[in-house]
Amino acid sequence: MEKWVCTVCGYEYDPEIGDPDSGVAPGTAFEDLPDDWVCPDCGVSKDMFEKA
């Protein structure tokens, strides 16, 4: 699984870790995140992320 980086703030989404604070379990691929998921650091949407 690939890591994705927020182009606004630099937050890195690592699928092996997930986003536990937002209820995203470890092992969740970026593509499988809910459509309404936002960057936990700056709040932008998924379309502001690119592959690391």
N, C-alpha and C positions, 0 to 999 in steps of 0.2 A: 504494500500500500504506500502511496506517495504522500509526502507532506505538502501542504499548501500554505502560502504566506499572504497575509493581508497587505495589499499594496498601499494602504493608507498609513498603518501604524507599525507594520512589521511583525504582528502576532503570527506565530507559526502553529497551524493546526496539524497535530501529529495523530494519525488514526490509531496508533498503538496506545495512546493515552486517552483519546477522546476529549470530551469537554464535560467532566463530571459536575462542575458547577451549574451547567445548563441541562443536565440530565442525559448527556450523550455518553453512552457506554464505551469503554475501551474496545478497539477492534472495529469501530464504525468508520467506514470509508467516507471521504469527503462527499462523494457523489450521493451517499445515502443519508446525509444530514437533512433534516426537515427544511422545506423551502423557506420557512420563516426564521431559520437559525441566523444569528448575527454574530459578528466578531465580539468576543467577550471583552476585549479591551477598548474598542472605539465605537462599536455598534453598527458598522456598515454591513451590507448584505453579502451573501455568498459570491455574487458576481464581481466583487472587488478583490477576490483572491486569485492567485495564480500559482501554478505548480512550482515548488521549490527546486 
